[in-house]
């Protein structure tokens, strides 16, 4: 029996899932004075690992987890991004007299929250593979690797944009606003804003 998902489809899904991680990594790059190899690897590893693990969890738990969080998974992602973005805005306001680019989003609780927020959609993808009776290991590996590569590129793009534009002077503010905007976009993609308006 031929698989329902060919390799091209798997890569298309992987790149689609990586877009949130890519955008968030650009925002992270805004906030860093200098992007080191360790910071790049740390962010890429965590985003890639969570993007790999979430489809496996979704696939392994089948309908159970999805049924529990399906109606509000987008709210979870939005709240996590709002928390991290709001914290960056708060710190920017408190540290206006000092270097506004001192906070490292590739460490601590910010890193964990961002990793979860950018990978929640991958949980539903894993569920869909389970429903289609597809194997998950190859797609999960592709999804994780693509997310890691996009994250590594994004953090350096963000650093370059931050250093070559006025955004660099307001790194935490711009990074926080970008994260909140990504959260709002997630709500929009799930039709929440349409129902509210």
Secondary structure by P-SEA (a helix, b strand, c coil): ccccccaaaaaaaaaaaaaaaaaaaaaaaaacccccaaaaaaaaaaaaaaaaaaaaaaaaacccccccccccaaaaaaaaaaaaaaaaaaaaaaccccccccccccccaaaaaaaaaacaaaaaaaaaaaaaccccaaaaaaaaaaaaaaaaaaaaaaaaaaaacccccaaaaaaaaaaaaaaaaaaaaaccccccc
